[in-house]
Amino acid sequence: MAIQKEFKRTQVRFPPDLYKEIEKSAKKEGLSINSEIVRRLQQSFNINKDYITREEVAAIFREQRDEYLAIAAEAGERAAATRAEYEKMPHMIELRRQEAEQKKKEQGGQ
């Protein structure tokens, strides 16, 4: 920001309701009314870029969405594999039961 003596002076007329909002915001932020107006104008012109733009927010959301979709796809693949294994379980249980019975018969026959 420029040195204060380099600032240009001007007069601005505000509607009473807007002035009250500026005054309230300045008080909340611990700023003078002038500083609050300057801060808000700078933000509107993107002079002090200490906040992110709408485009940057959109890019962050796209990146997070892509990460989420990749994780969801991986989880879906794992779930499908688990589901396939689960569906085999009754058959596997039956095979093991039959093997155990066969083993018993073989041991009993000896």
Secondary structure, 3 states (H helix, E strand, C coil): CCCHHHCCCCCCCCCHHHHHHHHHHHHHHCCCHHHHHHHHHHHHHCCCCCCCCHHHHHHHHHHHHHHHHHHHHHHHHHHHHHHHHHHHHHHHHHHHHHHHHHHHHHHHHC
